[in-house]
Amino acid sequence: MTVAERVRRVQGSLSPAELKIARALMAHYPAAGLESTSGLAGRAGVSPPTVVRFVARLGFEGYRQFQQSLRDEVQARRASPLTLRPVISETSPTSDLVEAAAEVGRGALSHTFAALPEQEFDRAVELICDPAKRIVSFGGRFSRLLAEYLDLHLRLLRPGTQVHIPAPGGDGGFRVDLGRREVCVVFDFRRYQRDTVELARFAQERGARVVLFTDPWLSPVAEFADVVLPVRVEAPSPFDSIVAPVAVVEALVAAVHVRLGSAAEERMRAAEEASGDRTME
């Protein structure tokens, strides 16, 4: 469990002073936690002993263990297909691969939904269902597949949605339209993509709301996002998995569908009629 997950798990029971530390830590995660106790205390406006108590509330035996956990996370954030080892060897039989893939997939799903912050999820649903908002989804080289998948569903449920695929030097017209009416759903996973982070920051600075899908080690977008939905990305191969991210996207779509009710049903029916029958006998 990451430090961020521990914070979210105990957030509802923290004292006002401990909440200040949690906010200071998450606003500059994980760098703020790698400062000394005095440094983090000063950032949060509390005393060093309060920081020590906060760390204990998270389940750590001391500040050193807390910082070691953060350092391990920093290494995990930098992981790539070249540094991640597959869970099977070249001599493993297919049965081992199937078993390993199933175990990893089940673990990613169960851990993701067990740690999914309900208030954040509910806030994401609220923002996406707001008829006054326009929904823009985007991501990086691989994660934009998730943005496209989400948008394909949202456009059947409500008007005013689009997926944006960044084009170097070609985003000017898109950027100038970003503002308070937009909700940007951003997908960014480890080896976080600079142009995705920069576009999300630009949107936030223009007044847009930002909903972030990311891994447990948190994209830099988490520092300024309105909603953060962390998901697991473990895979049997050296490449991160999108199994858990897709599952949370589908859960979000299900919640949006229920929240929009008859309006979504009517739009789905109209879209079906407009596209005609494309099924094969």
Secondary structure, DSSP 4 states (H G I P E B T S, - for coil): --HHHHHHHHGGG--HHHHHHHHHHHHTTTGGGGS-HHHHHHHHTS-HHHHHHHHHHTT-SSHHHHHHHHHHHHHHHT--TTTSPPSS-TT--HHHHHHHHHHHHHHHHHHHHHH--HHHHHHHHHHHH-TT-EEEEEE-TTTHHHHHHHHHHHHHHSSSEEE----TT--HHHHHT-STTEEEEEE--SS--HHHHHHHHHHHHTT-EEEEEE-TT--GGGGT-SEEEE-----SSSSPP-HHHHHHHHHHHHHHHHHHTHHHHHHHHHHHHHH------
